[in-house]
Amino acid sequence: MKSNNIKTLKVLLSFIKEDKKILYISFIFSLINAIAYIGGSFLIGFIVNLIFEPIAKGDVNPLDVNEPLFWGLVTSLLISYLIYAIFRYLENRMYVKISFNATSRLRNNLIQKLHKLPISYYDSNKTGDLISSLIVDVNNIANSLYQSSTQIINALFNITISIVFMSFVSFALTIIVIPLSILMFIGVILLIKKSQPYFIKVQETFGELNAFVEEMLSNTKVTNVFNQQDFIYKQLQSITKKIRDISFKGDIIVRSFETIYYVISNSIILIITVISALFYLNSWSVLGIPGLGADSNGKATAALIFTFISLNWNFIGPTQSALGTIFSLQVGIASTTRVMKILVSKEVNRENEKIRIVKIKYDEKSNSYIETNKQDLFGFYAWKKINSETNLTEYKSVKGKVEFENVYFKYNEYSEQYQLKNASFVAEQGKVIAIVGPTGAGKTTIINLITKYYDYEKGSIRIDGNELKEINSDDLRDILTIVLQDSFLFNETILENLKTTNPDASFEEINQATELTQAHHFIQNMENGYDTLIENNGMNISQGQRQLLSLSRAILSNRNILILDEATSNIDSSTERIVQKSMLHLMQHKTCFVIAHRLSTIKNADLILVVNEGKIIESGSHQELLDQNGFYTNLYHSQFGN
């Protein structure tokens, strides 16, 4: 546990390493603060020793006080505390900047990491819990970094300098203070060790709460339809009770620390005050430098009481702040542990992705094809390969032929149950391949493999003869587009949503796409037309309209391979007819994969794959499958009768 805590703490502090220059400047400011404050403590001692003690003893008449010396010391004291205030302010600004820079980098790293994780990671982790890590945990880390920077670093300077100067004033008193403080520190460490599991559990339970709330808000309609409000409320009560109970136990320990520390620290001050007074009243030797708290004979003076107690406060106060911050750090360490689980998660293996897809165009000057940017309207996508014999770059245009050969796949690598077994088929360029079968048969699994959401375990999947595992995943997205059953729209304008797949599309091209899908009509009838803001994933427009926008977006992408996953399942019959016409435009000259429960949408497909229990049990055209009088025939008759 100890080694894990140290490792986690190192990770927590590693977030600030890119701001080393600012950190070093902050160290200098902290050092100036400590020196200025301690300088003030000595000046108070000098004022007592040189001005007030002689008056108290009757050695000097109050009217004969050395005024230049008095006002010089007072002015120096004010300047000392003014320097402390200015540099304390500058120091805090620096540490705020460091903590916010660090958390900004951390949040960016987390988002980049989440983009690199396989889809299987999201299958096993709740969205709300991940949101909690991105927001709550990162904020906790920011607070911990700020507190550790301002309190602990500042405390280290003050404690170190205070011990040194306390030794100068009175080594005898210092060796009394240090052991008492060490005992107090050991007690606090034991409390921290006892409280840490509660801090970790609290953060985990907050993640559970966020996941529950996200799920609850997403399914409000279902909750209301089935009258499950009481059930949901009881679940919420259970989670909040768990947070309350765990937080209560952790807070009891923290409050115990505050009480114990308050008693011990004040007891130390009281003990030192009494002992200092005894040293002064009995004129004992303080083992200190004359003039600071001792006379020329090494005996205690009145300045000893004020100077040493002031230095002791400067020692005890930062120690209390540092130990309190260590308690607060437990929240940051707990959050860092949760964030690290994401950062160390296994990414998609891209080591073998050596096959690239680039956009090329013909260059008349060189009489050859050259690479161009993805937005070039005159370019087309091609496979980029290096000829092993000539070592020259060769380009071959992307066609979109997809081949499955004896493919096996399972979602759980530790399970013996395969979701796809010995799947083989060939999807020729420009052909329409329909995939049908009962729920859970493996239809979507085939699509998930083509899109590289998951890696197949055995067999081979090839696009234009290139092994899918060796194709760069980012490049693959450039030749493939998908229209899902539930179309996702961003909280942007209709225009911005349409440009998602083609940011450089002109308004004329967008108009052409929406006219092909007949989405242009309903867009124009909206108050702000193409500038209408889509709210909450398109809740301010109908399901059919969302689907038409999704199809328009797919047309603008103009990819070689098109996947339609239940694209017409959630819309009414009249809208379905419009969508089907749009799909015909969309599918022209593309290799298309269509998943559909309604067999009427796939009757004209070039190849129909019938999937059941993870196997392709039948394949052929619509008429060929009917002639076989098998599983497909039964499906067809169940929808349309005999």
Sequence and secondary structure as in RCSB ss.txt:
>XXXX:A:sequence
MKSNNIKTLKVLLSFIKEDKKILYISFIFSLINAIAYIGGSFLIGFIVNLIFEPIAKGDVNPLDVNEPLFWGLVT
SLLISYLIYAIFRYLENRMYVKISFNATSRLRNNLIQKLHKLPISYYDSNKTGDLISSLIVDVNNIANSLYQSST
QIINALFNITISIVFMSFVSFALTIIVIPLSILMFIGVILLIKKSQPYFIKVQETFGELNAFVEEMLSNTKVTNV
FNQQDFIYKQLQSITKKIRDISFKGDIIVRSFETIYYVISNSIILIITVISALFYLNSWSVLGIPGLGADSNGKA
TAALIFTFISLNWNFIGPTQSALGTIFSLQVGIASTTRVMKILVSKEVNRENEKIRIVKIKYDEKSNSYIETNKQ
DLFGFYAWKKINSETNLTEYKSVKGKVEFENVYFKYNEYSEQYQLKNASFVAEQGKVIAIVGPTGAGKTTIINLI
TKYYDYEKGSIRIDGNELKEINSDDLRDILTIVLQDSFLFNETILENLKTTNPDASFEEINQATELTQAHHFIQN
MENGYDTLIENNGMNISQGQRQLLSLSRAILSNRNILILDEATSNIDSSTERIVQKSMLHLMQHKTCFVIAHRLS
TIKNADLILVVNEGKIIESGSHQELLDQNGFYTNLYHSQFGN
>XXXX:A:secstr
 HHHHHHHHHHHHHTTGGGHHHHHHHHHHHHHHHHHHHHHHHHHHHHIIIIIHHHHHTSS GGG  HHHHHHHHH
HHHHHHHHHHHHHHHHHHHHHHHHHHHHHHHHHHHHHHHHHS HHHHHHS HHHHHHIIIIIHHHHHHHHHHIII
IIIHHHHHHHHHHHHHHHH HHHHHHHHHHHHHHHHHHHHHHHHHHHHHHHHHHHHHHHHHHHHHHHHTHHHHHH
TT HHHHHHHHHHHHHHHHHHHHHHHHHHHHHHHHHHHHHHHHHHHHHHHHHHHHHTT B  S BTTTB TTSBB
 HHHHHHHHHHHHHHHHHHHHHHHHHHHHHHHHHHHHHHHHHHTS     TT  BEEEEEEEETTTTEEEEE TT
 TT EEEEEEE TTT  EEEEE    EEEEEEEE SSTT S  SEEEEEEEE TT EEEEE STTSSHHHHHHHH
TTSS  SEEEEEETTEEGGGB HHHHGGGEEEE SS    SSBHHHHHTTS TT  HHHHHHHHHHTT HHHHHT
STTGGG B  TTTTTS HHHHHHHHHHHHHHH  SEEEEESTTTTS HHHHHHHHHHHHHHHTTSEEEEE SSGG
GSTT SEEEEEETTEEEEEE HHHHHHHTSHHHHHHHHHH  
